[in-house]
């Protein structure tokens, strides 16, 4: 699942793909986020159903961007970003929060951890696409 035929084809052609890790315990939310950004050229999307699974994937693959929810079991999105930003191997990965948490305090907390942006659910696909394109220079 992580490597699509499109990814392998573009690798053979010498084009570089940008890897995005989507972290959300809701498979519906992950599918929606994936559908919003999979039309962007040169993007390879990985999914993790929890913060713990995201940390495992981070140890196996380099990512160019992380899109994460906040409310998840085991390791929530805020804790995940805290771990990522403290690790020299991952601290420069841009992080986007996508969450139902919409209070000023929640947004400020996410941004203070080093997120590049914070989208509240529900959001328009174009909003997410614009952030991804700008962040990854696509």
N, C-alpha and C positions, 0 to 999 in steps of 0.2 A: 503494500500500500504506500509506503513513503516515497518510492521512486516510480513515477508514472512513465509511460512510454515517451511522452513529450519531454520529460526531464532527460532520459537517456539519449534521445535523439539530439537534443540541443547540446548535451555534453559532447557527443561525437563531433558535432559541428564546430566545437570550440567556443560556444557562447556560454557566458556564465549565468547561471540561474541564481536568483535570490531566494533564500530559504526563510519561510515564515513559520513560526510555531504558534498554533492557536490552542489556548488552554481554557477549557470551560467544562464543568461537570455535566452540563446539559448537551446531549448529542444534537438536539434541535438547534440550539444556539451555535454550536460548532459548525453544523451543516449550513446554517444561514450565513455565518461569517465567511465560511469557505466559498459559498456560492457568490458572495459579493466580490471576492478578490480573485477567484480562479480565472476570470477572464482577462486579468492583467498579464501581459506577456512576460516571460522570463521569471515567473514566480513558481516556486515549489512549496506546497503547503503540507505541513505535518500537524497532527492533532494529538492532544493529550487530554484525557478526561479528568485530570487532577494536577495539583501542584507537584505532588510526589512523582507522578509519571513525567511531568515536564522536566524535573531535575534529572531524571534518568536519561531522557532524550538529549538534554543539554550536554551530558557527559559523553554522548555517542556521536554527536553531529554539530557542526558549527551553524549558528543561525544568524540571519541578518536583521531579524525583527521578531518580537514576541507580542502577541495580542492575547491579553488575559482578562478573565472575569475576576471579580474580587471574592464573592461568596462561593467557596468550594470546601468540600470536606478535606480532611487531613491538613494539607498546607494550603492556606487561602492565597489569593492573588497578591495581597500586600506582603505576606511572608515570602512568597516566591520571588517577588521583585527585590525584597531585602537580601535574600540569598544571592540572587543574580548580581546585584550591584556591589556586593562585597567580594565577589570572586574576580580576580584579575583577568581570568580567561573570558569572562562574560560581561564585565561591567560596562562595556561600551555598546552592548546590544540595545537598540532603541526599544522601548516598551510602551505599548498603548493599552490603557485600561478600557474595557467595554463592560459596563455594569449597570444594574438597576439602581445602584446606590447613587443618589443624586444630590445629597446635601452638600453644602459648601465645604463642610469639614471633611467629608469623604473625598471630595475632589482635591482639596488642598493636601490631604494626607497622601493620596496617590501621586500627585505632582511633586511633593517634597521628597518622595522616595526616588525620584529621577525619571518618572514617566515623561514621554514627549508630548502626550496628549491623553485626553480622557473623554470617551464618548458614553453618553447615557442611553440605555435601552429604553424604548425602541429608537433606532436611528435609521437614517436613510442610507441605502447602499452607496450612494454617491459620496456621502461624507466619509465613509470608511475608505473607499477607493482613493479619494483625494489625499487622505492622510498617508496611506500606504505608498502611493506614487511619489509624494513629496519626500517622505522619509527615505525611500530606497532609490530616489532619483530616477524614476521610471517614466 
